[in-house]
Amino acid sequence: MRDTKIQWHPGFAAAMGLELAENRDDLIIQKEFNLNTKPLEIDLLVIKKNSDIRIDNEIGHIFKGHNIMEYKSPEDHLNIDTFYKAAAYACLYKSCGAKVDAIKADDITVSLVRDIKPLGLLQYLKKQGFLITNPYRGIYYIEGKVLFPTQIVVTRELGEDIHIWLRALSEKISMQEMEALVEKVRELEGKLNRELADSVLEVSIQANEWRMEEWKGEGNMGPALMRVMKTELEVFKKEAIQKGMEKGMQEGLQEGMKQGIQEGMQQGLQEGMQQGMQKSIEILQDLGYESGKIARIVKEKYNLTDEEIRRYIDEK
C-alpha cells in the first residue's frame, strides 16, 4: 500500500465534472469555494448560467441556480451534524451575495455525497419528521423541514453505466467495474475530459491497489487492467529512482559536510557530491537501467561533462 493519503476530493470534483459533462457549457463548477476564510469551504459549488436549464444527469435534476455539494470520502462519516453543516454552508453562501438578497433562498440546493448509504442519518431524519423519497437509484430527496431542497447521493447504489465516475470513488470496486472504467477512459475525447478521467482513475487505483495486486496474482486480470498496472509500476519505479537519488545526494552532501569541517569546506562538498553520484549510480544499476541511460540521467542531474561521467561509470 502507498503511504500517501488518498486525495478523494479532487477525484470527486473530477467525477462531477464528467457526470455533468452534457451540461458543462451551461454551468460554472467551482471546487473548494471559500465562504469567508478557511476552513469554511464548500467542496463543490455548481452554478447554472441559466437557471431554466434542466440538467440531464439524475444528480442534477434537483439543481437550481446555486448548488452546494458536500462530499464525504469512504473514510468520513455522514451524520446529522454533517447534514446541518451543509445547510449552514448554504445559509452562509446565501448571505455572500453582492447585495442584500442577491442570491434567493429558493434558488439554492444542497447535495450530500458518499459511497455508502448513511442508514443512521436517514433513520434519524425519519424520526424527526422529514419526508424521504427515492426518485432514482442511489438518490434520496430530503423534504419537509429543510431550508433548501436537499438530496443524499449514495454513489455505490447509482447505476453502473451512467454514473461510472462517481462509483469509481470507492475502496470496494469490482474487477469488472475497474475494467469498464479503464475502457471508458480510453474512449473519451477532448483534453479536459481526459484530464478529469485520469484524476478519477488515479484515485480509484490508489484506493483499490491491494485488490489489483490480488487480481494480478490470481491471473484473471484482463489486458486493459494489465496495461494500467504496468503503467503504475513505471510510476512507482520513477518515484523510487527520484527518492533514491535525493537520498543519495543528501547522504553524500552530509558526509561531504563532515569531511569539509575537517579538511576544508570546498574539498568536503566535492567529496560529498561524488558520494551522492556514486549512490545514484548504484540505485539506477540495482533497478536494471543500462549504462547509457544511467550516464544520461546522472550527467543531467549533476551537470557533468562527457569525460567526467565516463570516469564515474567506468569506476562503477
C-alpha positions in Angstrom: 0.0 0.0 0.0 1.1 3.5 -0.7 2.0 5.6 2.4 0.4 8.7 0.9 -3.1 9.8 1.8 -5.6 9.3 -0.9 -6.9 12.7 -2.3 -10.6 11.9 -2.6 -11.9 15.4 -3.0 -10.1 16.3 -6.2 -11.3 12.9 -7.6 -14.9 13.9 -6.6 -14.6 17.2 -8.3 -13.3 15.5 -11.5 -16.0 12.8 -11.3 -18.7 15.5 -11.1 -17.2 17.3 -14.0 -17.7 14.2 -16.0 -21.1 13.4 -14.6 -22.3 16.9 -15.7 -20.4 16.8 -19.0 -23.6 17.1 -21.1 -24.4 20.4 -19.5 -20.9 21.7 -18.8 -21.3 24.7 -21.0 -24.4 25.7 -19.0 -22.6 25.5 -15.6 -19.9 27.2 -13.6 -18.3 24.5 -11.4 -16.0 25.7 -8.6 -14.3 23.3 -6.2 -13.4 24.3 -2.7 -15.3 27.5 -2.8 -14.3 29.7 0.2 -17.3 31.2 2.1 -15.1 33.5 4.1 -11.8 32.2 5.5 -10.8 28.6 5.8 -12.0 26.1 7.0 -15.4 27.4 5.8 -15.1 25.9 2.4 -17.7 24.3 0.1 -16.4 21.1 -1.5 -18.1 21.9 -4.8 -20.3 24.7 -6.0 -22.3 24.3 -9.2 -23.9 27.4 -10.6 -26.3 27.4 -13.6 -25.5 30.1 -16.1 -29.2 30.0 -16.9 -31.5 28.8 -14.1 -34.1 27.5 -16.6 -31.6 24.9 -17.9 -32.5 21.3 -16.9 -29.5 19.1 -16.1 -29.5 15.8 -18.0 -27.8 13.8 -15.2 -30.1 12.5 -12.5 -28.0 14.0 -9.8 -28.6 17.4 -11.3 -32.4 17.1 -11.6 -32.8 18.8 -8.2 -30.4 21.6 -9.1 -31.5 25.2 -9.2 -29.4 28.3 -9.7 -26.8 27.7 -7.0 -26.0 24.2 -5.8 -23.8 23.3 -2.8 -22.2 19.9 -2.8 -20.6 18.3 0.2 -18.6 15.1 -0.4 -17.6 12.6 2.2 -14.9 10.1 1.4 -15.2 6.4 2.5 -13.1 7.3 5.5 -15.5 10.0 6.7 -18.9 9.9 8.4 -22.1 11.4 7.1 -24.2 12.1 10.2 -26.7 14.6 11.4 -24.0 17.2 12.2 -22.7 16.9 8.6 -26.3 17.4 7.4 -26.8 20.6 9.3 -23.3 21.8 8.5 -24.1 21.6 4.8 -27.3 23.5 5.4 -25.3 26.1 7.4 -22.9 26.5 4.5 -25.8 27.1 2.2 -27.1 29.8 4.6 -23.7 31.5 4.6 -23.4 31.2 0.9 -26.8 32.9 0.5 -25.5 35.8 2.6 -22.4 36.2 0.4 -24.3 38.0 -2.5 -23.1 41.3 -3.9 -26.1 43.0 -2.4 -28.9 42.1 0.0 -30.9 39.1 -1.1 -28.9 38.9 -4.4 -29.0 35.1 -4.0 -32.5 33.9 -3.5 -33.1 31.2 -0.9 -35.4 29.3 -3.2 -32.6 29.2 -5.8 -30.3 27.1 -3.7 -30.0 23.3 -3.3 -27.8 21.1 -1.1 -26.3 17.7 -2.1 -24.5 15.3 0.3 -22.5 12.6 -1.5 -21.0 9.5 0.0 -20.0 5.9 -1.2 -22.1 4.0 1.4 -25.7 4.7 2.4 -25.9 6.6 5.7 -28.5 4.5 7.4 -28.2 6.1 10.8 -28.7 9.6 9.4 -31.7 8.5 7.3 -33.3 6.8 10.3 -32.8 9.9 12.4 -34.3 12.2 9.8 -37.4 9.9 9.5 -37.9 10.0 13.3 -37.6 13.8 13.2 -40.5 14.0 10.7 -38.5 14.6 7.5 -40.0 13.1 4.3 -37.6 10.9 2.4 -38.2 9.8 -1.1 -36.0 7.7 -3.5 -36.8 9.0 -7.1 -33.7 7.4 -8.7 -31.3 4.6 -7.7 -28.9 5.9 -5.1 -30.6 9.3 -4.8 -32.7 10.3 -1.8 -34.6 13.6 -1.5 -35.0 15.0 1.9 -38.2 17.1 2.1 -40.2 18.8 4.8 -38.3 20.6 7.5 -35.4 21.8 5.3 -34.4 25.3 4.4 -33.3 24.3 0.9 -34.1 21.3 -1.4 -31.7 18.6 -0.2 -30.6 15.2 -1.6 -28.3 12.5 -0.4 -26.4 10.7 -3.2 -25.2 7.2 -2.4 -22.6 6.5 -5.1 -22.4 2.7 -4.6 -26.2 2.5 -5.4 -26.0 4.6 -8.5 -26.5 3.0 -12.0 -23.3 1.3 -13.1 -23.2 2.6 -16.6 -24.4 6.2 -16.3 -22.6 7.0 -13.1 -19.3 5.2 -13.6 -17.2 8.2 -12.5 -18.8 8.6 -9.0 -19.0 4.8 -8.5 -15.2 4.6 -9.1 -14.6 6.7 -5.9 -14.7 3.6 -3.7 -12.5 1.2 -1.9 -14.7 -1.7 -2.9 -14.7 -1.5 -6.7 -15.0 -4.8 -8.6 -12.6 -6.0 -11.3 -15.5 -5.7 -13.8 -16.1 -2.1 -12.8 -12.4 -1.3 -12.9 -12.1 -2.8 -16.4 -15.2 -0.8 -17.5 -13.6 2.4 -16.0 -10.4 1.9 -17.9 -12.2 1.3 -21.2 -14.4 4.4 -20.6 -11.2 6.5 -20.0 -9.8 5.2 -23.3 -13.0 6.1 -25.2 -13.1 9.7 -24.0 -12.2 12.5 -26.4 -11.0 16.0 -25.5 -8.2 17.2 -23.3 -10.4 18.3 -20.4 -12.4 15.0 -20.3 -9.2 13.0 -20.4 -7.6 15.1 -17.6 -10.7 14.7 -15.4 -10.9 11.0 -16.1 -7.2 10.5 -15.3 -7.9 12.1 -11.9 -10.7 9.7 -11.2 -8.7 6.7 -12.4 -5.7 7.7 -10.2 -7.9 7.9 -7.1 -9.6 4.6 -7.8 -6.4 2.8 -8.4 -4.8 4.1 -5.2 -7.9 3.2 -3.2 -8.0 -0.3 -4.7 -4.3 -1.0 -5.1 -4.4 -4.2 -3.0 -7.3 -5.5 -5.0 -5.5 -5.0 -8.2 -2.4 -6.8 -6.9 -4.8 -9.7 -5.8 -6.4 -9.9 -9.3 -3.0 -9.9 -10.9 -1.8 -12.7 -8.6 -4.9 -14.8 -9.5 -4.0 -14.5 -13.1 -7.5 -13.4 -14.3 -6.8 -9.7 -14.9 -7.8 -8.5 -18.4 -5.3 -6.9 -20.8 -6.6 -3.4 -20.2 -6.0 -3.7 -16.5 -2.6 -5.3 -17.1 -1.6 -2.2 -19.1 -2.8 0.0 -16.2 -0.8 -2.0 -13.7 2.3 -1.8 -15.9 1.9 2.0 -16.1 1.5 2.2 -12.3 4.6 0.1 -11.8 6.5 2.5 -14.1 5.4 5.4 -11.9 6.5 3.6 -8.8 9.9 2.9 -10.3 10.3 6.6 -11.3 9.3 7.6 -7.8 11.8 5.1 -6.3 14.6 6.4 -8.5 13.8 10.0 -7.6 13.7 9.3 -3.9 16.8 7.2 -4.1 18.8 9.9 -5.9 17.6 12.5 -3.5 18.6 10.3 -0.6 21.9 9.6 -2.1 22.6 13.3 -2.7 21.5 14.1 0.8 23.7 11.4 2.4 26.6 12.4 0.2 26.3 16.0 1.0 26.0 15.3 4.7 29.2 13.2 4.5 30.8 15.8 2.5 30.0 18.5 5.1 31.6 16.3 7.8 34.7 16.0 5.7 34.7 19.7 4.9 34.8 20.5 8.6 38.0 18.5 8.9 39.7 19.2 5.6 38.1 22.3 4.3 34.6 23.1 3.0 35.4 23.0 -0.7 37.0 19.6 -0.6 34.3 18.2 1.6 31.5 19.4 -0.7 33.3 17.9 -3.7 33.6 14.5 -2.0 30.0 14.7 -0.8 28.8 15.3 -4.4 31.0 12.4 -5.6 29.4 10.0 -3.0 26.0 11.3 -3.9 26.7 10.5 -7.6 28.0 7.1 -6.7 24.9 6.2 -4.7 22.7 7.4 -7.5 24.5 5.2 -10.0 24.2 2.2 -7.6 20.5 2.8 -7.3 19.9 3.0 -11.0 22.0 -0.1 -11.6 20.0 -2.0 -9.0 16.8 -1.0 -10.8 18.2 -2.6 -14.0 19.0 0.6 -16.0 21.6 0.1 -18.8 24.8 2.1 -18.7 23.9 4.6 -21.4 20.7 5.6 -19.7 22.4 5.9 -16.3 25.0 8.1 -17.9 22.4 10.5 -19.3 20.4 10.7 -16.1 23.4 11.3 -13.8 25.1 13.7 -16.3 22.0 15.9 -16.4 21.4 15.7 -12.6 24.9 16.7 -11.7 25.8 18.8 -14.7 28.9 16.7 -15.7 30.9 16.6 -18.8 31.1 13.5 -21.0 34.6 12.8 -19.8 33.6 13.1 -16.1 30.5 10.9 -16.4 32.6 8.2 -18.3 35.0 8.2 -15.4 32.3 7.7 -12.8 30.5 5.0 -14.8 33.8 3.2 -15.6 34.8 3.3 -11.9 31.5 1.6 -11.1 
